[in-house]
Each structure stands twice: as C-alpha cells, then as structure tokens.
Amino acid sequence: MKVIQTAIPDMLIVEPRVFGDDRGFFFESYNRRRFAELTGRDVDFVQDNHSRSARNVLRGLHYQIQHPQGKLVRVVQGAVLDVAVDIRKSSPTFGQHVALELSAENKLMLWIPEGFAHGFVVLTETAEFLYKTTDYWFPEHERCIRWNDPALAIDWRLEGAPSLSGKDAQGKTLADAELFA
C-alpha cells in the first residue's frame, strides 16, 4: 500500500499493492497498522457501507455536523467520480475540493477525514461503492451541501441531469450550510 498526497493535505489517495496473474488478482484493501504508518492516523472504523447506483446517480455532498465521520472509500464494480469538499472554516483549504475517479479497475481508495462533505456520481452503467466510517450514522446530524453550488465550481463530468434523492435536491449552499469551526 502507498499513500499519494492530494491538493488538500489531509485527504489522501490510498493505492493498494495488487498481485495479479491470469487467474485474477489479490490485494489487501485495509490494514490498520499499515494505514496508521502511512497516514499518521490510527483510526477506528466502526461501520462499513455498500451502495449500488445507476449511471448519473449523484449522492451528496453529505456530512454529519455532530459525530463527524472520516471515510475510506472505494469502488468494487464500475466507476464513480468521487468528490470531497473541505468545510472546516479554520482550514487554509476551506471551500476547496478534490475530485478523483475511483473504479474497480484502478482499485484506488480515498481517505476523507472528518470535516469534509462527500459525494460521488456514477460514471458507468452501474457502480458499487464501499466505505468505512469512523463514526456511526446519525440521521439527525446529517447535512447536505448542494452538489451544484456555484461557489464550489465542481465539474461532475455529468452526461445530462443527475438523478438525485429528495434530500440531495434540497441541499444548502456552502454559504448557508452549517459548517465546522
């Protein structure tokens, strides 16, 4: 496993060491000790989530204002454009985002620490998305920033209008959202 810096220092791309031959492949998707060595963070993941979505489904930008969640995300089928926005007002990268294509083919993972809003859009016919979280889901603390907020200027690489949940369609702008200090 190796870690690659992003434009936002706290967000990291995790690239597993893949062993493959004509029979298939094997890789260790998570090792707590190695993750801590490479990131400087000894995290305790408490929940694993798995979603399946169709092309142009856009989920996000989600976060929990209390019980913030760090996330280690990856795709096991298909491809998504994964996006995380720094919503820590005291951060030098506040309001900036990182967008990265995650796919079953490239096997990349993204570490998104607490204090970020997160979302993704499906680029293939379907995609299966897995993520580990450092805290549990608390629906009463969940918030959503509007995916198309002009202040964020995210290029979602959409083919037409996205398919959104009712909650995501009602997201707030960054200027109106509840944020981290």
N, C-alpha and C positions, 0 to 999 in steps of 0.2 A: 504494500500500500504506500502511496505517496500523496503528499498534500501540495496543492498548487494555489498560490495566492490569487485573489481577485482584486478588482479595483477598490473594493471595500475590505480593509484588512481583516475584519472579524469574520467575514464569510469566506469559506474555503471549499475548493473543489477537491474531492477525495477520489483518487484514481486507484482502483484495486489492481493487484498483480494477478493477471489472468493466465492460467495454464490451460492450453488448448491443443488438441490434435484432431485427427479425423473422426474421433468418437464424440467430440463435443468439447466442453470446457469446464473448469472448476475455478472458483475464486472465493476467498474469504471476504464476505461483504461487511463484516464488522468484527473487530477485536478490541475490546475495551482498553487493554494495556497499550496496544499499538496506537490507537486513536489518541489516547492521552499523551503519549510520547510525541506524536507528530503535531498535535494541535495545542498542547499545553492545557487542555480541558479534560478533566476526569468527570465525565457526565454520567448521570444515572438515568437511562432511558426507562420509562415506566409504561409506555403504551406503543403498540405497533398498529398502523392503519394501512388499509389496502383499498384503493378505489379503482374502478374501471369506468372509462368515459369514452364517448364517441368523438369523432373529428369536430373541431371548433368548439367543444365544450370548454368554457373558461371558468375556472374555480378561483375565487379570490378577489381581492387581496385580503387575507384573513389574519387575525392575530387575537390574542387574549390580553386585555388591559390589566387584569389581575391574573395571577397564575400564568405568566408568560411561558411560552413553550420554545425551547430550542428544538430544531428538527434536523434529522439526517434523512435526506430524500433521494429516491432513485426510481428508475423505470425498469420493469421486467418484461414488458411487452409493448411494442410501438415506440412512439417518441412524443415528447412534450417540450414546449418552451417554458422553462421554469424561471420565475421572477421573484426576487425578494427586495424589499424597499426598507431602508434604514429609517425608522420612525422614532429614533431617540433624539429628542431636541438638543441635547448637550453634545451630540456626536459631530465631529467635523465632516462626516459624510451624510448628515441628516438630509432626507429627501432624495438621496441618490439610490439607484438600484443596480442590481446585477441580473442579467438575463443569460441563461445557459441552456442549450439543448441537451436534454437528458434522454437517453434511449436505451433500449435493450441491447442495441449494437455497440454503443460506445461504453456502456457499463459505468459511466461516471456517476458520482454522488455529489450532493451539495450539502455542506454543513451550514445551517442558518441559525445563528444564535438568537437568544431571547432579545426582544426589542425590534424585531423586523416584522413587517407584513409580508405575507407569502401567497403566491398564486401560480397557476400554470394554465396553459392552453394546449389542447391535444392537436398535434400536427399530422397524425396518421389516422387511418380509419377508426382504430380504437387504440387505447393505451391503458396499461395497468401500472399504477403509481403506488409505491410503498414508502412509508415514512415512519421513523421512530420519533417519539417526542419525550422531552424531559419533564413534562408535567401532564396531568390528565386534562381532558376536555371538560370545560365548564361553560355550558351554553350561555349562562347569564353574563359571562365576562367576554364572550366572543364579540369582536367588532370587525367591520369590513370597510376598507377604503375602495372607492370606485376605481375600477380597472382602467377606465379611460380618462382619469383626471388629467387635464392638460398640463398641470404643474409637474406631473411625473414624466410625461412625454415617453411612455413605454411603447416600443414597436413590438406588438404582439405577433407579427407575421400572420395576421388573420387572412383567411380566404372567405370574405363575406362577413356577415354579422355573427358574433359569437352566440352560443347557447348558454344562457345564464340561469341560475336559480333566482327565485324571487328575492331572496336575501341579498345576493350579489348585485342584482339590478338596483337595489336601494342603498348601495354603499355610499359613504360620505366622501367628500373631497379631503385631501390631506389638510387643508386649511381649517376644515370644520371637524376633523376627527379628534377623538380622544387619543393622546399620544403619550409616550414615555418621556420622563424628565431627561 
